[in-house]
Amino acid sequence: VRAAAAAAMLSLDFLDDVRRMNKRQLYYQVLNFGMIVSSALMIWKGLMVVTGSESPIVVVLSGSMEPAFHRGDLLFLTNRIEDPIRVGEIVVFRIEGREIPIVHRVLKIHEKQNGDIKFLTKGDNNAVDDRGLYKQGQHWLEKKDVVGRARGFVPYIGIVTILMNDYPKFKYAVLFLLGLFVLVHRE
Amino acid sequence: LRKNVEDFTGPRERSDLGFVTFDITADILNGKNGLQTFRNKNTFIIFDWNVKQLFLYLSAEYSTKNNALNQVVLWDKIMLRGDNPRLSLKDMKSKYFFFDDGNGLKGNRNITLTLSWNVVPNAGILPLVTGSGHVSVPFPDTYETTKSY
């Protein structure tokens, strides 16, 4: 059936196919689509809970951690409060007022008895530490700036996300094709 | 696994700055901490097929009145697969300024230097491993004003 659907899409017959589906089948397909979307959302939220991070999977956007990570690598994060921040760890953090998270390594920490911690970061591939990147007047990062600690990674896979960001037309094309495929798919 | 040579501190903008020179000898290939291969029972080989590089760093850990725990990275190095895993560095100066958050270095008897590394795989988990062996360094009670370093 899949091969037939693909061939049908290439010619204009697929439009006839859609018209041939009666209303019930169409609603069924739409519901199916809705289920897939909600399952995906549930998995994502579940990951957020298990890892303690608001963004458990991030894509590396810059070359500041080469040769360990390159643009397009995918990082898996955890942000459990019980894990203390220590030097050498790779943290993903956000600077107040900026949306884009940064992936760098912890260079220095100063932690008080009560657990309050302030720390400094630096990209492996950068010559200087990140003080220049922080907000005006900000000298240290704190726990609240941290999105998560990198625990594992997979190379290259995130390139798709970068492409979709840089070329919005590509993103719309991918979404359109996906949506079309799911709606027309008769299995 | 390492020795240390003495040092002096100087206050700058009311924070203590420490200077440390050190030697590092480490045999990372056959260290006791590492990823296990299937064939050897007793020795662990670090650079297996899934290890892209090691990020080594020498960190100083100490306590002060101001802060219960301080950790400062003094020196780091990226060791790629294929590089010589036996390190023998002498008379190294710290790569990064060893500033304290306050004046906690003066007279601090117990600064522990440890060599650790982050294993970066081709894909998979990113563990942090601490090398066996560490050195304690005391800082003197007085400041030095000579800038010879």
Interface residues (C-beta under 8 A of the other chain):
Chain A: P67 A68 R86 V87 G88 E89 I90 R105 L107 K108 I109 H110 E111 K112 Q113 K118 D124 D129 A150 R151 G152 F153 V154 P155
Chain B: K52 Q53 F55 Y57 S59 N66 N67 A68 L69 N70 Q71 V72 V73 D76 I78 L80 Y96 F99 D101 S116 W117 N118 V120 P121 N122 A123 G124 I125 L126 L128
